[in-house]
Amino acid sequence: MDHATTGCRATRPTLIVGGWTYEGIGWYSDDTKTKPVYREYNPNAYANNHNYTADTNEHKTLLSYGWKDEGIAWYALS
């Protein structure tokens, strides 16, 4: 099962009309952008191929193993 995450309220109705199920708020992000949460993509995995981490070392390690850097997904509350 895939999940779509967005901080844009205008995107939600479009996703629902397209067949996605709204599951509510998953977390709150920090507008002051103090703690980045990185997103990586594993091109070799069929499912569960995304990882999210606030740990810079984990992020760099996954990239060294061939995961693709998808940048900062959001900023976590400290």
PyMOL Python script that loads the backbone (N, CA, C, O; Angstrom):
from pymol import cmd

cmd.read_pdbstr("""\
ATOM      1  N   MET A   1       0.843  -1.179   0.000  1.00  0.00           N
ATOM      2  CA  MET A   1       0.000   0.000   0.000  1.00  0.00           C
ATOM      3  C   MET A   1       0.882   1.233   0.000  1.00  0.00           C
ATOM      4  O   MET A   1       1.793   1.354   0.819  1.00  0.00           O
ATOM      5  N   ASP A   2       0.619   2.121  -0.892  1.00  0.00           N
ATOM      6  CA  ASP A   2       1.365   3.374  -0.983  1.00  0.00           C
ATOM      7  C   ASP A   2       0.659   4.464  -0.207  1.00  0.00           C
ATOM      8  O   ASP A   2      -0.550   4.412   0.019  1.00  0.00           O
ATOM      9  N   HIS A   3       1.431   5.443   0.193  1.00  0.00           N
ATOM     10  CA  HIS A   3       0.904   6.611   0.892  1.00  0.00           C
ATOM     11  C   HIS A   3       1.415   7.860   0.196  1.00  0.00           C
ATOM     12  O   HIS A   3       2.566   7.912  -0.237  1.00  0.00           O
ATOM     13  N   ALA A   4       0.568   8.854   0.091  1.00  0.00           N
ATOM     14  CA  ALA A   4       0.979  10.150  -0.429  1.00  0.00           C
ATOM     15  C   ALA A   4       1.005  11.117   0.743  1.00  0.00           C
ATOM     16  O   ALA A   4       0.076  11.144   1.551  1.00  0.00           O
ATOM     17  N   THR A   5       2.042  11.893   0.837  1.00  0.00           N
ATOM     18  CA  THR A   5       2.128  12.904   1.891  1.00  0.00           C
ATOM     19  C   THR A   5       2.274  14.264   1.237  1.00  0.00           C
ATOM     20  O   THR A   5       3.007  14.425   0.261  1.00  0.00           O
ATOM     21  N   THR A   6       1.574  15.230   1.781  1.00  0.00           N
ATOM     22  CA  THR A   6       1.652  16.577   1.241  1.00  0.00           C
ATOM     23  C   THR A   6       1.349  17.586   2.343  1.00  0.00           C
ATOM     24  O   THR A   6       0.566  17.312   3.252  1.00  0.00           O
ATOM     25  N   GLY A   7       1.960  18.720   2.253  1.00  0.00           N
ATOM     26  CA  GLY A   7       1.657  19.830   3.145  1.00  0.00           C
ATOM     27  C   GLY A   7       0.703  20.815   2.500  1.00  0.00           C
ATOM     28  O   GLY A   7       0.385  21.853   3.079  1.00  0.00           O
ATOM     29  N   CYS A   8       0.252  20.491   1.311  1.00  0.00           N
ATOM     30  CA  CYS A   8      -0.619  21.379   0.549  1.00  0.00           C
ATOM     31  C   CYS A   8      -2.071  20.912   0.664  1.00  0.00           C
ATOM     32  O   CYS A   8      -2.431  19.851   0.152  1.00  0.00           O
ATOM     33  N   ARG A   9      -2.891  21.699   1.331  1.00  0.00           N
ATOM     34  CA  ARG A   9      -4.301  21.332   1.507  1.00  0.00           C
ATOM     35  C   ARG A   9      -5.051  21.225   0.182  1.00  0.00           C
ATOM     36  O   ARG A   9      -6.001  20.451   0.069  1.00  0.00           O
ATOM     37  N   ALA A  10      -4.632  21.992  -0.812  1.00  0.00           N
ATOM     38  CA  ALA A  10      -5.311  21.971  -2.105  1.00  0.00           C
ATOM     39  C   ALA A  10      -5.089  20.658  -2.854  1.00  0.00           C
ATOM     40  O   ALA A  10      -5.872  20.309  -3.737  1.00  0.00           O
ATOM     41  N   THR A  11      -4.035  19.935  -2.510  1.00  0.00           N
ATOM     42  CA  THR A  11      -3.731  18.669  -3.176  1.00  0.00           C
ATOM     43  C   THR A  11      -4.638  17.545  -2.697  1.00  0.00           C
ATOM     44  O   THR A  11      -4.952  16.634  -3.463  1.00  0.00           O
ATOM     45  N   ARG A  12      -5.057  17.599  -1.451  1.00  0.00           N
ATOM     46  CA  ARG A  12      -5.845  16.517  -0.847  1.00  0.00           C
ATOM     47  C   ARG A  12      -7.097  16.142  -1.651  1.00  0.00           C
ATOM     48  O   ARG A  12      -7.282  14.959  -1.937  1.00  0.00           O
ATOM     49  N   PRO A  13      -7.954  17.077  -2.023  1.00  0.00           N
ATOM     50  CA  PRO A  13      -9.163  16.688  -2.778  1.00  0.00           C
ATOM     51  C   PRO A  13      -8.834  16.011  -4.114  1.00  0.00           C
ATOM     52  O   PRO A  13      -9.541  15.096  -4.538  1.00  0.00           O
ATOM     53  N   THR A  14      -7.789  16.450  -4.758  1.00  0.00           N
ATOM     54  CA  THR A  14      -7.385  15.840  -6.033  1.00  0.00           C
ATOM     55  C   THR A  14      -6.971  14.388  -5.827  1.00  0.00           C
ATOM     56  O   THR A  14      -7.326  13.519  -6.624  1.00  0.00           O
ATOM     57  N   LEU A  15      -6.227  14.124  -4.763  1.00  0.00           N
ATOM     58  CA  LEU A  15      -5.811  12.753  -4.467  1.00  0.00           C
ATOM     59  C   LEU A  15      -7.012  11.870  -4.134  1.00  0.00           C
ATOM     60  O   LEU A  15      -7.084  10.723  -4.574  1.00  0.00           O
ATOM     61  N   ILE A  16      -7.949  12.404  -3.358  1.00  0.00           N
ATOM     62  CA  ILE A  16      -9.145  11.633  -2.968  1.00  0.00           C
ATOM     63  C   ILE A  16      -9.971  11.280  -4.204  1.00  0.00           C
ATOM     64  O   ILE A  16     -10.418  10.143  -4.351  1.00  0.00           O
ATOM     65  N   VAL A  17     -10.170  12.250  -5.085  1.00  0.00           N
ATOM     66  CA  VAL A  17     -10.918  11.988  -6.322  1.00  0.00           C
ATOM     67  C   VAL A  17     -10.196  10.937  -7.158  1.00  0.00           C
ATOM     68  O   VAL A  17     -10.838  10.156  -7.860  1.00  0.00           O
ATOM     69  N   GLY A  18      -8.870  10.912  -7.090  1.00  0.00           N
ATOM     70  CA  GLY A  18      -8.081   9.947  -7.834  1.00  0.00           C
ATOM     71  C   GLY A  18      -8.041   8.557  -7.208  1.00  0.00           C
ATOM     72  O   GLY A  18      -7.390   7.656  -7.738  1.00  0.00           O
ATOM     73  N   GLY A  19      -8.740   8.375  -6.071  1.00  0.00           N
ATOM     74  CA  GLY A  19      -8.825   7.053  -5.465  1.00  0.00           C
ATOM     75  C   GLY A  19      -8.034   6.866  -4.178  1.00  0.00           C
ATOM     76  O   GLY A  19      -8.071   5.790  -3.581  1.00  0.00           O
ATOM     77  N   TRP A  20      -7.328   7.889  -3.748  1.00  0.00           N
ATOM     78  CA  TRP A  20      -6.573   7.790  -2.497  1.00  0.00           C
ATOM     79  C   TRP A  20      -7.516   7.920  -1.306  1.00  0.00           C
ATOM     80  O   TRP A  20      -8.562   8.559  -1.415  1.00  0.00           O
ATOM     81  N   THR A  21      -7.161   7.328  -0.180  1.00  0.00           N
ATOM     82  CA  THR A  21      -7.948   7.418   1.049  1.00  0.00           C
ATOM     83  C   THR A  21      -7.294   8.424   1.984  1.00  0.00           C
ATOM     84  O   THR A  21      -6.100   8.334   2.265  1.00  0.00           O
ATOM     85  N   TYR A  22      -8.077   9.378   2.461  1.00  0.00           N
ATOM     86  CA  TYR A  22      -7.552  10.365   3.403  1.00  0.00           C
ATOM     87  C   TYR A  22      -7.451   9.725   4.778  1.00  0.00           C
ATOM     88  O   TYR A  22      -8.447   9.222   5.299  1.00  0.00           O
ATOM     89  N   GLU A  23      -6.267   9.738   5.373  1.00  0.00           N
ATOM     90  CA  GLU A  23      -6.026   9.106   6.668  1.00  0.00           C
ATOM     91  C   GLU A  23      -5.808  10.105   7.799  1.00  0.00           C
ATOM     92  O   GLU A  23      -5.463   9.711   8.913  1.00  0.00           O
ATOM     93  N   GLY A  24      -6.001  11.361   7.532  1.00  0.00           N
ATOM     94  CA  GLY A  24      -5.827  12.356   8.577  1.00  0.00           C
ATOM     95  C   GLY A  24      -4.404  12.897   8.623  1.00  0.00           C
ATOM     96  O   GLY A  24      -3.577  12.589   7.764  1.00  0.00           O
ATOM     97  N   ILE A  25      -4.137  13.699   9.630  1.00  0.00           N
ATOM     98  CA  ILE A  25      -2.824  14.312   9.800  1.00  0.00           C
ATOM     99  C   ILE A  25      -1.863  13.272  10.360  1.00  0.00           C
ATOM    100  O   ILE A  25      -2.142  12.638  11.377  1.00  0.00           O
ATOM    101  N   GLY A  26      -0.736  13.104   9.690  1.00  0.00           N
ATOM    102  CA  GLY A  26       0.266  12.123  10.118  1.00  0.00           C
ATOM    103  C   GLY A  26       1.259  12.703  11.107  1.00  0.00           C
ATOM    104  O   GLY A  26       1.754  11.978  11.971  1.00  0.00           O
ATOM    105  N   TRP A  27       1.560  13.975  11.007  1.00  0.00           N
ATOM    106  CA  TRP A  27       2.507  14.659  11.889  1.00  0.00           C
ATOM    107  C   TRP A  27       2.426  16.150  11.618  1.00  0.00           C
ATOM    108  O   TRP A  27       1.810  16.590  10.648  1.00  0.00           O
ATOM    109  N   TYR A  28       3.052  16.910  12.486  1.00  0.00           N
ATOM    110  CA  TYR A  28       3.167  18.354  12.306  1.00  0.00           C
ATOM    111  C   TYR A  28       4.617  18.691  12.014  1.00  0.00           C
ATOM    112  O   TYR A  28       5.522  18.140  12.642  1.00  0.00           O
ATOM    113  N   SER A  29       4.844  19.579  11.080  1.00  0.00           N
ATOM    114  CA  SER A  29       6.200  19.974  10.752  1.00  0.00           C
ATOM    115  C   SER A  29       6.515  21.326  11.378  1.00  0.00           C
ATOM    116  O   SER A  29       5.633  22.017  11.888  1.00  0.00           O
ATOM    117  N   ASP A  30       7.782  21.680  11.328  1.00  0.00           N
ATOM    118  CA  ASP A  30       8.277  22.887  11.974  1.00  0.00           C
ATOM    119  C   ASP A  30       8.563  23.952  10.923  1.00  0.00           C
ATOM    120  O   ASP A  30       9.479  23.801  10.114  1.00  0.00           O
ATOM    121  N   ASP A  31       7.787  25.019  10.934  1.00  0.00           N
ATOM    122  CA  ASP A  31       7.967  26.091   9.959  1.00  0.00           C
ATOM    123  C   ASP A  31       9.280  26.843  10.127  1.00  0.00           C
ATOM    124  O   ASP A  31       9.712  27.535   9.205  1.00  0.00           O
ATOM    125  N   THR A  32       9.930  26.720  11.297  1.00  0.00           N
ATOM    126  CA  THR A  32      11.206  27.412  11.503  1.00  0.00           C
ATOM    127  C   THR A  32      12.364  26.646  10.881  1.00  0.00           C
ATOM    128  O   THR A  32      13.493  27.134  10.852  1.00  0.00           O
ATOM    129  N   LYS A  33      12.082  25.443  10.382  1.00  0.00           N
ATOM    130  CA  LYS A  33      13.046  24.646   9.627  1.00  0.00           C
ATOM    131  C   LYS A  33      14.327  24.377  10.410  1.00  0.00           C
ATOM    132  O   LYS A  33      15.426  24.605   9.905  1.00  0.00           O
ATOM    133  N   THR A  34      14.187  23.897  11.634  1.00  0.00           N
ATOM    134  CA  THR A  34      15.363  23.654  12.465  1.00  0.00           C
ATOM    135  C   THR A  34      15.891  22.228  12.388  1.00  0.00           C
ATOM    136  O   THR A  34      17.089  22.029  12.586  1.00  0.00           O
ATOM    137  N   LYS A  35      15.050  21.213  12.109  1.00  0.00           N
ATOM    138  CA  LYS A  35      15.500  19.827  12.100  1.00  0.00           C
ATOM    139  C   LYS A  35      15.019  19.146  10.818  1.00  0.00           C
ATOM    140  O   LYS A  35      13.877  18.693  10.757  1.00  0.00           O
ATOM    141  N   PRO A  36      15.878  19.067   9.789  1.00  0.00           N
ATOM    142  CA  PRO A  36      15.456  18.456   8.533  1.00  0.00           C
ATOM    143  C   PRO A  36      15.241  16.951   8.651  1.00  0.00           C
ATOM    144  O   PRO A  36      15.984  16.254   9.342  1.00  0.00           O
ATOM    145  N   VAL A  37      14.221  16.470   7.968  1.00  0.00           N
ATOM    146  CA  VAL A  37      13.975  15.033   7.825  1.00  0.00           C
ATOM    147  C   VAL A  37      14.231  14.718   6.354  1.00  0.00           C
ATOM    148  O   VAL A  37      13.555  15.236   5.465  1.00  0.00           O
ATOM    149  N   TYR A  38      15.217  13.862   6.117  1.00  0.00           N
ATOM    150  CA  TYR A  38      15.639  13.530   4.761  1.00  0.00           C
ATOM    151  C   TYR A  38      14.833  12.354   4.219  1.00  0.00           C
ATOM    152  O   TYR A  38      14.379  11.492   4.971  1.00  0.00           O
ATOM    153  N   ARG A  39      14.667  12.337   2.911  1.00  0.00           N
ATOM    154  CA  ARG A  39      13.954  11.246   2.242  1.00  0.00           C
ATOM    155  C   ARG A  39      14.901  10.604   1.238  1.00  0.00           C
ATOM    156  O   ARG A  39      15.551  11.292   0.451  1.00  0.00           O
ATOM    157  N   GLU A  40      14.969   9.270   1.275  1.00  0.00           N
ATOM    158  CA  GLU A  40      15.773   8.513   0.332  1.00  0.00           C
ATOM    159  C   GLU A  40      14.892   7.494  -0.379  1.00  0.00           C
ATOM    160  O   GLU A  40      13.890   7.032   0.166  1.00  0.00           O
ATOM    161  N   TYR A  41      15.282   7.151  -1.606  1.00  0.00           N
ATOM    162  CA  TYR A  41      14.545   6.192  -2.425  1.00  0.00           C
ATOM    163  C   TYR A  41      15.471   5.054  -2.820  1.00  0.00           C
ATOM    164  O   TYR A  41      16.578   5.289  -3.305  1.00  0.00           O
ATOM    165  N   ASN A  42      15.021   3.817  -2.614  1.00  0.00           N
ATOM    166  CA  ASN A  42      15.791   2.635  -3.001  1.00  0.00           C
ATOM    167  C   ASN A  42      15.272   2.153  -4.359  1.00  0.00           C
ATOM    168  O   ASN A  42      14.186   1.578  -4.434  1.00  0.00           O
ATOM    169  N   PRO A  43      16.034   2.380  -5.430  1.00  0.00           N
ATOM    170  CA  PRO A  43      15.565   2.005  -6.764  1.00  0.00           C
ATOM    171  C   PRO A  43      15.528   0.496  -6.988  1.00  0.00           C
ATOM    172  O   PRO A  43      14.977   0.038  -7.989  1.00  0.00           O
ATOM    173  N   ASN A  44      16.102  -0.280  -6.079  1.00  0.00           N
ATOM    174  CA  ASN A  44      16.154  -1.734  -6.231  1.00  0.00           C
ATOM    175  C   ASN A  44      15.048  -2.465  -5.486  1.00  0.00           C
ATOM    176  O   ASN A  44      14.948  -3.689  -5.580  1.00  0.00           O
ATOM    177  N   ALA A  45      14.227  -1.747  -4.757  1.00  0.00           N
ATOM    178  CA  ALA A  45      13.166  -2.370  -3.957  1.00  0.00           C
ATOM    179  C   ALA A  45      11.831  -2.247  -4.681  1.00  0.00           C
ATOM    180  O   ALA A  45      11.525  -1.212  -5.274  1.00  0.00           O
ATOM    181  N   TYR A  46      11.039  -3.321  -4.625  1.00  0.00           N
ATOM    182  CA  TYR A  46       9.718  -3.309  -5.249  1.00  0.00           C
ATOM    183  C   TYR A  46       8.703  -2.562  -4.378  1.00  0.00           C
ATOM    184  O   TYR A  46       7.850  -1.841  -4.894  1.00  0.00           O
ATOM    185  N   ALA A  47       8.797  -2.735  -3.079  1.00  0.00           N
ATOM    186  CA  ALA A  47       7.872  -2.088  -2.137  1.00  0.00           C
ATOM    187  C   ALA A  47       8.664  -1.554  -0.953  1.00  0.00           C
ATOM    188  O   ALA A  47       9.815  -1.935  -0.740  1.00  0.00           O
ATOM    189  N   ASN A  48       8.048  -0.684  -0.199  1.00  0.00           N
ATOM    190  CA  ASN A  48       8.711  -0.084   0.973  1.00  0.00           C
ATOM    191  C   ASN A  48      10.063   0.497   0.574  1.00  0.00           C
ATOM    192  O   ASN A  48      11.073   0.263   1.237  1.00  0.00           O
ATOM    193  N   ASN A  49      10.067   1.251  -0.508  1.00  0.00           N
ATOM    194  CA  ASN A  49      11.324   1.719  -1.057  1.00  0.00           C
ATOM    195  C   ASN A  49      11.688   3.154  -0.698  1.00  0.00           C
ATOM    196  O   ASN A  49      12.590   3.733  -1.303  1.00  0.00           O
ATOM    197  N   HIS A  50      10.997   3.730   0.275  1.00  0.00           N
ATOM    198  CA  HIS A  50      11.363   5.057   0.760  1.00  0.00           C
ATOM    199  C   HIS A  50      11.762   4.973   2.226  1.00  0.00           C
ATOM    200  O   HIS A  50      11.228   4.170   2.991  1.00  0.00           O
ATOM    201  N   ASN A  51      12.700   5.810   2.591  1.00  0.00           N
ATOM    202  CA  ASN A  51      13.131   5.921   3.985  1.00  0.00           C
ATOM    203  C   ASN A  51      13.109   7.393   4.361  1.00  0.00           C
ATOM    204  O   ASN A  51      13.436   8.261   3.552  1.00  0.00           O
ATOM    205  N   TYR A  52      12.725   7.656   5.581  1.00  0.00           N
ATOM    206  CA  TYR A  52      12.749   9.015   6.128  1.00  0.00           C
ATOM    207  C   TYR A  52      13.603   8.990   7.380  1.00  0.00           C
ATOM    208  O   TYR A  52      13.443   8.110   8.225  1.00  0.00           O
ATOM    209  N   THR A  53      14.510   9.948   7.507  1.00  0.00           N
ATOM    210  CA  THR A  53      15.351  10.007   8.692  1.00  0.00           C
ATOM    211  C   THR A  53      15.788  11.431   8.977  1.00  0.00           C
ATOM    212  O   THR A  53      15.991  12.231   8.064  1.00  0.00           O
ATOM    213  N   ALA A  54      15.929  11.732  10.260  1.00  0.00           N
ATOM    214  CA  ALA A  54      16.501  13.007  10.686  1.00  0.00           C
ATOM    215  C   ALA A  54      17.978  12.833  11.026  1.00  0.00           C
ATOM    216  O   ALA A  54      18.657  13.794  11.386  1.00  0.00           O
ATOM    217  N   ASP A  55      18.465  11.610  10.909  1.00  0.00           N
ATOM    218  CA  ASP A  55      19.859  11.281  11.226  1.00  0.00           C
ATOM    219  C   ASP A  55      20.725  11.480   9.982  1.00  0.00           C
ATOM    220  O   ASP A  55      20.607  10.726   9.016  1.00  0.00           O
ATOM    221  N   THR A  56      21.585  12.483  10.003  1.00  0.00           N
ATOM    222  CA  THR A  56      22.436  12.794   8.857  1.00  0.00           C
ATOM    223  C   THR A  56      23.343  11.628   8.492  1.00  0.00           C
ATOM    224  O   THR A  56      23.565  11.365   7.310  1.00  0.00           O
ATOM    225  N   ASN A  57      23.874  10.921   9.496  1.00  0.00           N
ATOM    226  CA  ASN A  57      24.753   9.781   9.214  1.00  0.00           C
ATOM    227  C   ASN A  57      24.000   8.652   8.513  1.00  0.00           C
ATOM    228  O   ASN A  57      24.526   8.046   7.580  1.00  0.00           O
ATOM    229  N   GLU A  58      22.775   8.364   8.952  1.00  0.00           N
ATOM    230  CA  GLU A  58      21.970   7.334   8.284  1.00  0.00           C
ATOM    231  C   GLU A  58      21.706   7.740   6.837  1.00  0.00           C
ATOM    232  O   GLU A  58      21.808   6.922   5.923  1.00  0.00           O
ATOM    233  N   HIS A  59      21.371   8.996   6.646  1.00  0.00           N
ATOM    234  CA  HIS A  59      21.096   9.519   5.308  1.00  0.00           C
ATOM    235  C   HIS A  59      22.307   9.304   4.400  1.00  0.00           C
ATOM    236  O   HIS A  59      22.167   8.776   3.297  1.00  0.00           O
ATOM    237  N   LYS A  60      23.481   9.706   4.852  1.00  0.00           N
ATOM    238  CA  LYS A  60      24.700   9.572   4.053  1.00  0.00           C
ATOM    239  C   LYS A  60      25.042   8.102   3.804  1.00  0.00           C
ATOM    240  O   LYS A  60      25.497   7.752   2.715  1.00  0.00           O
ATOM    241  N   THR A  61      24.830   7.244   4.798  1.00  0.00           N
ATOM    242  CA  THR A  61      25.121   5.818   4.640  1.00  0.00           C
ATOM    243  C   THR A  61      24.236   5.195   3.571  1.00  0.00           C
ATOM    244  O   THR A  61      24.724   4.454   2.717  1.00  0.00           O
ATOM    245  N   LEU A  62      22.939   5.487   3.608  1.00  0.00           N
ATOM    246  CA  LEU A  62      22.032   4.941   2.601  1.00  0.00           C
ATOM    247  C   LEU A  62      22.410   5.405   1.198  1.00  0.00           C
ATOM    248  O   LEU A  62      22.345   4.630   0.244  1.00  0.00           O
ATOM    249  N   LEU A  63      22.804   6.665   1.078  1.00  0.00           N
ATOM    250  CA  LEU A  63      23.219   7.172  -0.232  1.00  0.00           C
ATOM    251  C   LEU A  63      24.462   6.430  -0.720  1.00  0.00           C
ATOM    252  O   LEU A  63      24.598   6.165  -1.914  1.00  0.00           O
ATOM    253  N   SER A  64      25.368   6.094   0.202  1.00  0.00           N
ATOM    254  CA  SER A  64      26.579   5.362  -0.190  1.00  0.00           C
ATOM    255  C   SER A  64      26.259   3.940  -0.642  1.00  0.00           C
ATOM    256  O   SER A  64      27.052   3.327  -1.357  1.00  0.00           O
ATOM    257  N   TYR A  65      25.095   3.402  -0.231  1.00  0.00           N
ATOM    258  CA  TYR A  65      24.659   2.068  -0.636  1.00  0.00           C
ATOM    259  C   TYR A  65      23.852   2.080  -1.933  1.00  0.00           C
ATOM    260  O   TYR A  65      23.395   1.032  -2.390  1.00  0.00           O
ATOM    261  N   GLY A  66      23.677   3.264  -2.527  1.00  0.00           N
ATOM    262  CA  GLY A  66      22.968   3.346  -3.800  1.00  0.00           C
ATOM    263  C   GLY A  66      21.561   3.907  -3.728  1.00  0.00           C
ATOM    264  O   GLY A  66      20.895   4.039  -4.755  1.00  0.00           O
ATOM    265  N   TRP A  67      21.097   4.243  -2.525  1.00  0.00           N
ATOM    266  CA  TRP A  67      19.790   4.892  -2.414  1.00  0.00           C
ATOM    267  C   TRP A  67      19.895   6.267  -3.068  1.00  0.00           C
ATOM    268  O   TRP A  67      20.971   6.865  -3.094  1.00  0.00           O
ATOM    269  N   LYS A  68      18.787   6.765  -3.591  1.00  0.00           N
ATOM    270  CA  LYS A  68      18.748   8.061  -4.261  1.00  0.00           C
ATOM    271  C   LYS A  68      18.288   9.140  -3.279  1.00  0.00           C
ATOM    272  O   LYS A  68      17.323   8.950  -2.539  1.00  0.00           O
ATOM    273  N   ASP A  69      18.980  10.254  -3.285  1.00  0.00           N
ATOM    274  CA  ASP A  69      18.660  11.375  -2.410  1.00  0.00           C
ATOM    275  C   ASP A  69      17.452  12.127  -2.959  1.00  0.00           C
ATOM    276  O   ASP A  69      17.489  12.629  -4.083  1.00  0.00           O
ATOM    277  N   GLU A  70      16.391  12.204  -2.174  1.00  0.00           N
ATOM    278  CA  GLU A  70      15.209  12.968  -2.586  1.00  0.00           C
ATOM    279  C   GLU A  70      15.067  14.257  -1.781  1.00  0.00           C
ATOM    280  O   GLU A  70      14.010  14.888  -1.772  1.00  0.00           O
ATOM    281  N   GLY A  71      16.146  14.632  -1.108  1.00  0.00           N
ATOM    282  CA  GLY A  71      16.171  15.914  -0.420  1.00  0.00           C
ATOM    283  C   GLY A  71      15.469  15.902   0.920  1.00  0.00           C
ATOM    284  O   GLY A  71      15.258  14.848   1.522  1.00  0.00           O
ATOM    285  N   ILE A  72      15.113  17.077   1.373  1.00  0.00           N
ATOM    286  CA  ILE A  72      14.430  17.239   2.658  1.00  0.00           C
ATOM    287  C   ILE A  72      12.932  17.080   2.432  1.00  0.00           C
ATOM    288  O   ILE A  72      12.330  17.786   1.622  1.00  0.00           O
ATOM    289  N   ALA A  73      12.345  16.141   3.164  1.00  0.00           N
ATOM    290  CA  ALA A  73      10.907  15.892   3.026  1.00  0.00           C
ATOM    291  C   ALA A  73      10.090  16.920   3.809  1.00  0.00           C
ATOM    292  O   ALA A  73       9.071  17.417   3.330  1.00  0.00           O
ATOM    293  N   TRP A  74      10.555  17.228   5.015  1.00  0.00           N
ATOM    294  CA  TRP A  74       9.914  18.216   5.871  1.00  0.00           C
ATOM    295  C   TRP A  74      10.864  18.523   7.011  1.00  0.00           C
ATOM    296  O   TRP A  74      11.961  17.969   7.078  1.00  0.00           O
ATOM    297  N   TYR A  75      10.455  19.390   7.892  1.00  0.00           N
ATOM    298  CA  TYR A  75      11.250  19.736   9.065  1.00  0.00           C
ATOM    299  C   TYR A  75      10.494  19.284  10.305  1.00  0.00           C
ATOM    300  O   TYR A  75       9.330  19.631  10.501  1.00  0.00           O
ATOM    301  N   ALA A  76      11.175  18.503  11.138  1.00  0.00           N
ATOM    302  CA  ALA A  76      10.558  17.960  12.348  1.00  0.00           C
ATOM    303  C   ALA A  76      10.589  18.979  13.475  1.00  0.00           C
ATOM    304  O   ALA A  76      11.402  19.903  13.483  1.00  0.00           O
ATOM    305  N   LEU A  77       9.692  18.788  14.415  1.00  0.00           N
ATOM    306  CA  LEU A  77       9.743  19.594  15.632  1.00  0.00           C
ATOM    307  C   LEU A  77      10.896  19.084  16.481  1.00  0.00           C
ATOM    308  O   LEU A  77      11.094  17.874  16.595  1.00  0.00           O
ATOM    309  N   SER A  78      11.639  19.972  17.062  1.00  0.00           N
ATOM    310  CA  SER A  78      12.799  19.578  17.884  1.00  0.00           C
ATOM    311  C   SER A  78      12.352  19.014  19.210  1.00  0.00           C
ATOM    312  O   SER A  78      13.186  18.631  20.031  1.00  0.00           O
TER     313      SER A  78
END
""", "prot")
cmd.dss("prot")
cmd.show_as("cartoon", "prot")
cmd.util.cbc("prot")
cmd.orient("prot")
